[in-house]
Amino acid sequence: MKLILACAAALTATIAQAGGNPFAGTTWQLLSIQSMDDAQGTTRIADPSQFTLSFGADGRAAFRLDCNRGTGDYKVAPASDGNSGTIRFGPIAATRALCPPPHLDERIARDMAHVRGYLLKEGKFYLSLMADGGIYEWAPVHTAGTAQDKDRIVKPVRFASGKSEAVIRGRITGRQYVDYQLRAGAGQRMTVSLKGSNGANYFNLLPPDRLNEAMAVGEFIDNRFDGLVPDDGLYTIRVFLMRSAGRRGETSDFTLAVGITGTPLKAVPAKVDAVIPGTPFHARTTAKCEPLYAKARECDAYVVRRGFDGTATVVLRWDSDGGPKLERRILFVKGEPKAADTPRPMTFTRNERGWRVSFGGEEHFEIPEPLVYGG
């Protein structure tokens, strides 16, 4: 199984190159609703598979709205850059079953009438409401026509009431793979263990919205992971057979145990520490860097502060020599780097300017102190 995940990138590229109705045949799942009102903030979707948007070639859009379904017309006009444009939805005709709180189905159906623009960026799809009313953030469910699509199975991880661990039993055959998805917050501890009847059965742990390397590779850690997660979002546990076993059509019966413990480190609210409009980040700067397999020596550095004691998630982004931007996320707790979204071992040194954080002795980032602490 490759660590390079091309599905979302291929979907974005296809849309960017298309004309007329560029979204026909694509399906998206809702990750978050970003409000410009500090009182509401950002609403994270606990189970994105419950809220989906599918674009038909006939100018009709189909919605899954939790326990309800909806349909409506849409019209799109791409801009010259191929990654943005205007989009409008007609009235959404939806069923009216009473879904569990917080009743997001009603809000989404209502807000779609106020959508005016779209943006495709780093594999995700953003719908903006009129008059700075908010932003809807979506991720691709699948890429129509790709070789991977027919082999991929997506399932949410659900914990029983009052429980923080789930045990899942399943079977995969050949090139099939299952993406088990669950939401976690920065600073929470995630545990994953996999036992398969086939010795070629492994898992990769993928961080939120990442299209490149995994943050844990089961093959190298005896199919066991126990660590802090560096950022908020939807994590994916990919269960698969090694390529050679998949080609032979082998089968594995597996047991997957997943746990989430601890309290998430909440972001400082925007009314206390202002955020960059339309983002969750409290600040942005540039930082010296030496990312692996890239020529970049300067990265964009962003931060979500989770306190003013040196607790924060730092996000570093850089050009991938012609491809989409890549990134690294590092969780600081009280002034020390504690977790990151890479399987390479992390080390750091403190200096008068901040920190030099390294991964596997091959990848290096200079993190300025004011970015983490503020000021």
C-alpha positions in Angstrom: 0.0 0.0 0.0 1.5 3.3 -1.1 1.5 6.2 1.3 0.7 8.6 -1.5 -3.0 9.1 -1.6 -3.9 10.6 -5.0 -7.7 10.4 -5.0 -8.5 13.9 -3.8 -5.7 15.5 -5.7 -6.9 13.8 -8.9 -10.5 14.9 -8.3 -9.3 18.5 -7.8 -7.2 18.4 -10.9 -10.1 17.0 -13.0 -12.4 19.7 -11.8 -9.9 22.5 -12.3 -9.4 21.4 -16.0 -13.1 21.0 -16.8 -15.5 23.5 -18.2 -19.2 23.8 -18.3 -20.4 21.8 -15.4 -17.1 20.9 -13.7 -18.7 19.2 -10.6 -20.9 16.6 -12.4 -20.4 13.2 -11.0 -18.6 14.2 -7.8 -19.6 13.6 -4.2 -18.4 15.5 -1.1 -18.8 15.1 2.7 -19.1 18.0 5.1 -16.2 18.6 7.5 -17.1 21.9 9.1 -19.2 25.0 9.1 -17.1 28.1 9.7 -19.2 31.1 11.0 -17.9 34.6 10.9 -19.8 35.2 14.2 -17.5 34.6 17.1 -20.4 33.5 19.2 -20.9 30.5 16.9 -17.3 29.9 15.8 -16.6 26.7 13.8 -18.9 23.7 14.0 -17.0 20.5 13.4 -19.1 17.6 11.9 -18.8 14.5 14.1 -19.6 12.1 11.3 -19.1 13.7 7.9 -20.6 10.6 6.1 -24.0 11.8 7.5 -23.8 15.0 5.5 -23.0 14.7 1.8 -23.5 16.7 -1.4 -23.6 14.9 -4.8 -23.6 16.9 -8.1 -25.6 15.4 -11.0 -24.8 16.0 -14.7 -28.4 17.2 -15.1 -27.9 20.3 -12.9 -29.5 18.7 -9.9 -27.8 18.3 -6.5 -28.6 15.5 -4.0 -28.0 16.0 -0.3 -27.8 13.6 2.6 -28.8 15.7 5.7 -28.3 13.4 8.6 -31.6 11.4 8.8 -33.1 13.4 5.9 -32.6 13.6 2.2 -32.8 16.7 -0.1 -32.6 17.7 -3.7 -32.3 21.0 -5.6 -31.1 22.7 -8.7 -27.6 24.2 -9.0 -25.8 26.5 -11.4 -22.0 27.0 -11.5 -19.8 29.4 -13.4 -16.0 28.6 -13.1 -13.6 31.5 -13.0 -10.6 31.7 -15.3 -8.2 30.3 -12.7 -10.1 26.9 -12.8 -10.2 26.6 -9.0 -12.9 29.1 -8.0 -16.1 30.5 -9.3 -19.7 31.3 -8.5 -22.3 28.7 -7.6 -26.0 29.0 -6.6 -28.5 26.4 -5.4 -32.2 26.6 -5.8 -34.6 25.8 -2.9 -33.7 22.5 -1.3 -36.7 20.1 -1.2 -36.0 17.9 1.9 -37.8 15.2 3.9 -38.8 16.3 7.4 -37.9 13.5 9.8 -36.9 14.7 13.2 -33.1 14.1 13.4 -31.2 14.1 16.7 -29.7 17.4 18.0 -28.1 19.7 17.0 -30.5 19.6 14.0 -27.8 20.6 11.4 -30.0 19.3 8.6 -32.3 22.3 8.9 -29.4 24.7 9.0 -27.6 23.3 6.0 -30.8 23.2 3.8 -31.5 26.8 4.7 -27.9 28.0 4.2 -27.6 26.5 0.7 -29.9 29.2 -0.7 -27.3 31.7 0.4 -24.2 30.1 -1.2 -22.6 32.4 -3.8 -19.0 31.2 -4.4 -16.7 28.2 -4.3 -13.0 27.5 -3.9 -11.0 24.3 -4.6 -7.9 24.2 -2.5 -5.5 21.4 -1.4 -8.1 18.7 -2.2 -11.0 20.3 -0.4 -14.0 22.2 -1.6 -15.3 25.4 0.1 -18.7 27.0 -0.3 -19.0 30.6 0.8 -22.2 32.3 1.8 -23.3 35.8 0.8 -22.4 38.8 2.9 -19.6 36.9 4.7 -22.2 34.6 6.2 -19.8 31.7 6.6 -17.9 28.9 4.8 -18.8 25.3 4.3 -15.8 23.0 4.1 -16.1 19.7 2.2 -13.8 16.7 1.4 -14.2 14.3 -1.5 -16.0 11.0 -0.8 -14.6 9.3 -3.9 -13.1 10.0 -7.3 -15.3 8.6 -10.1 -13.5 6.3 -12.5 -10.2 5.9 -10.6 -8.8 2.4 -10.1 -8.8 2.9 -6.3 -12.5 3.9 -6.1 -14.0 0.4 -6.6 -11.7 -1.1 -3.9 -12.3 1.5 -1.2 -14.8 1.1 1.6 -15.4 3.9 4.0 -16.9 3.3 7.4 -17.3 5.5 10.5 -16.0 4.4 13.9 -18.7 4.7 16.5 -18.3 4.2 20.3 -21.2 2.8 22.3 -22.7 5.3 24.8 -20.3 5.9 27.6 -17.4 4.0 26.0 -14.1 5.4 24.6 -13.1 2.2 22.7 -14.6 0.2 19.9 -13.7 -3.3 18.6 -14.4 -3.9 14.9 -14.3 -7.2 13.1 -14.2 -7.4 9.3 -12.8 -9.1 6.3 -10.9 -7.8 3.2 -10.0 -9.6 0.0 -7.5 -8.8 -2.6 -7.0 -5.1 -3.3 -9.9 -4.1 -1.0 -9.1 -1.6 1.7 -11.3 -0.1 4.4 -11.0 3.5 5.7 -12.3 3.7 9.2 -12.9 7.3 10.1 -13.3 9.0 13.5 -12.9 12.5 14.8 -10.4 13.4 17.5 -9.1 16.7 19.1 -5.6 17.9 19.6 -4.0 16.4 22.7 -6.3 13.4 22.9 -4.6 10.0 23.0 -5.5 7.5 20.2 -4.8 3.8 20.4 -5.1 1.5 17.4 -4.3 -2.2 17.2 -4.9 -4.7 14.4 -4.9 -8.5 14.4 -5.4 -10.2 11.0 -5.5 -13.8 10.0 -3.1 -12.9 7.1 0.4 -11.8 8.0 0.2 -9.3 5.1 -2.7 -7.4 6.8 -1.7 -3.9 8.1 -3.1 -0.5 8.9 -1.9 3.1 8.2 -3.1 6.0 10.3 -3.8 9.1 8.2 -4.2 12.6 9.7 -7.0 15.0 8.8 -7.1 16.2 5.2 -3.7 14.8 4.3 -3.1 13.6 0.7 0.5 12.3 1.3 2.2 10.3 4.0 0.6 8.5 7.0 1.4 9.5 10.5 1.7 5.9 11.6 2.6 2.8 9.5 1.4 -0.5 11.1 4.0 -2.5 9.3 6.8 -0.9 11.3 5.1 -0.8 14.7 3.8 -4.3 15.0 0.3 -3.0 14.0 0.0 -1.0 17.3 -0.2 2.7 17.7 -0.5 4.7 21.0 0.0 8.4 20.9 -1.3 11.9 21.0 -3.0 13.4 18.0 -1.6 16.8 16.9 -4.7 18.5 15.5 -8.5 18.5 15.4 -10.2 16.7 12.6 -11.2 13.5 11.0 -8.6 10.7 11.3 -8.6 7.7 9.0 -7.4 4.2 9.9 -6.8 2.4 6.6 -6.9 -1.4 6.8 -5.4 -3.2 3.8 -3.4 -6.2 2.5 0.1 -5.7 1.2 0.3 -5.2 -2.6 1.7 -8.7 -3.3 -1.1 -10.4 -1.2 -3.7 -8.2 -2.8 -2.6 -9.2 -6.3 -2.9 -12.8 -5.4 -6.5 -12.3 -4.2 -5.7 -13.3 -0.6 -8.2 -12.8 2.3 -7.8 -11.6 5.9 -10.3 -11.8 8.7 -9.3 -9.0 11.1 -10.0 -7.4 14.5 -9.4 -3.7 14.8 -9.5 -2.0 18.3 -9.7 1.8 18.4 -9.7 4.0 21.4 -9.8 7.8 22.1 -9.1 9.1 25.6 -8.4 12.5 27.2 -9.9 15.9 26.8 -9.2 17.9 23.6 -7.1 21.0 23.9 -9.6 23.6 22.8 -8.5 26.5 20.6 -8.4 30.0 22.2 -11.7 31.7 21.0 -11.4 34.4 18.4 -12.8 37.0 20.7 -9.7 36.5 23.0 -7.1 35.9 20.3 -8.2 37.1 16.8 -8.0 34.6 13.9 -7.1 35.1 10.3 -10.5 35.6 8.6 -11.9 32.4 7.1 -9.4 30.2 8.9 -8.9 28.7 12.4 -5.4 30.1 12.7 -4.5 32.8 15.1 -1.3 33.9 13.3 0.8 33.3 10.2 4.5 33.8 9.5 7.3 32.2 7.5 9.9 29.8 9.0 13.1 28.3 7.8 12.6 24.6 7.0 14.2 21.6 5.3 11.3 19.3 4.4 12.1 15.8 3.2 12.0 15.2 -0.6 11.5 18.9 -1.4 13.8 21.9 -2.3 11.8 24.4 -0.1 13.9 26.2 2.5 11.1 28.5 3.7 7.7 27.3 4.9 4.5 29.1 5.6 3.8 28.7 9.4 0.4 28.9 11.0 -0.7 28.4 14.6 -3.9 27.4 16.4 -3.2 28.6 20.0 -4.7 26.4 22.7 -3.5 28.6 25.5 -0.9 31.3 26.2 1.4 28.8 28.0 3.1 27.4 24.9 0.3 25.0 24.0 -0.6 25.1 20.3 -0.8 23.3 17.0 1.7 24.6 14.5 1.0 23.9 10.8 3.8 24.2 8.3 3.2 24.2 4.6 5.6 24.1 1.6 5.6 23.6 -2.2 6.2 20.1 -3.3 8.2 20.9 -6.4 5.3 21.2 -8.8 2.7 19.3 -6.9 0.1 20.4 -4.3 1.4 22.0 -1.1 2.5 19.5 1.6 2.3 20.1 5.3 3.5 19.1 8.8 1.5 19.5 12.0 3.2 19.7 15.4 1.5 19.8 18.8 3.3 21.9 21.5 2.2 21.4 25.1 3.6 24.0 27.6 6.4 24.9 25.3 7.5 21.4 24.2 6.8 19.6 21.0 4.9 16.5 22.0 3.3 15.0 18.8 3.3 15.3 15.0 1.6 13.8 11.9 4.6 11.8 10.7 5.9 8.3 11.6 9.5 9.5 11.8 10.9 10.0 15.4 10.8 13.6 16.6 13.6 15.5 18.4 14.0 19.1 19.2 16.4 21.7 20.6 15.5 25.0 22.2 17.3 28.2 21.3 16.9 32.0 21.8 14.6 32.2 18.8 12.4 29.2 19.5 12.8 25.6 18.5 14.5 23.5 15.9 12.2 20.4 15.4 13.6 17.5 13.5 12.1 14.2 12.2 14.3 11.2 11.7 17.3 13.5 11.5 16.3 14.3 7.9 13.6 16.9 8.1 14.0 20.1 10.0 11.8 23.1 11.0 12.7 26.3 12.8 9.6 27.4 14.9 9.8 31.0 16.1 8.7 31.4 19.8 6.2 34.3 19.2 4.2 32.1 16.9 3.5 29.6 19.7 3.2 31.9 22.6 1.8 35.0 20.9 3.2 38.5 21.0 
